[in-house]
Each structure stands twice: as structure tokens, then as C-alpha cells.
Amino acid sequence: MNWKKFFIAFIAAWVFVFVFGGFFHEVLLKDAYAQLPSGLQRSPEDFKSHFGWLVAGQVIFVFIFVWIYASAFSAGGVGSGIKLGIMLAIMGIGGHAFITYAAQPFPGKLITYWSIGALVEMVIAGAIVGAIYKPAAPVTSPMS
């Protein structure tokens, strides 16, 4: 494993996920969240007190994303990163979004937005990781 590429890909992907998540939830979905019934989400003050958990979750997720890519997908570059992003997004949609919809009273429209956002986020994160942790170009000598 190339630890330098791993670390750079991890930092770049985490920064993207952090910024994208903030923009997606705080700007694009602001009105959708405002329509939720009282008590279905944390108050802004309570959210701030739990913000470290959000960051920790993103760090763990992106670390594992890059680890999986470096372990099994790195030979394919950007295309393989996108493929991994699609696979993990679909896993999250089926494994998290559908279960959340079944277990909690979030509107289907919000679950749909989350699912689309997750797919976009993971495709871009995969492209970032694939672009950074791409296979080295073969070295050719001038005599070849």
C-alpha cells in the first residue's frame, strides 16, 4: 500500500465529503428539514454539542472507503473509484436509507433526496480517490 497516496487521498476525500455534506444538508435541504415535525431532529444547540460525532463518522467512513479502494480497486484509477463509490452508495441507500424510512417517520421525499445526494457524493469521492491513488505510469527507458 502506498501510504503517501493513501493519506493524500484520505484528506482530499474527507474535505470533499465534509464540504459537500455541509452544503447538501445546510443549504440544499434546509427547507426540507424545516418542514419536519418537531422533535424528529436535534435542535441546533444539541447538534453542535454532537458535531464531533458527525466528524468522527465521516473520518471513519472515508478512511474505510480509501482503504477498500487501495486494497482492491487501485489498479483501475478514476473509473474504479467511481465504481466503488456507486457500490457503497447503493449499499448505503439499501442498508441505511430504506431501513431509516421503515423505522423512523422521515418523509419519503427526504429519503429520496438523501439517496440521490449519497450517490452524487460517493461518485465524486470515488473519482477524487481514484485520481490521487491511481496506478503509477509504467516507466519506459529511452532505449525502448
Summary of the structure (lengths in Angstrom):
residues: 144
radius of gyration: 18.0
end to end distance: 28.6
largest distance: 72.2
contacts: 403
relative contact order: 0.18
helix: 80%
strand: 0%
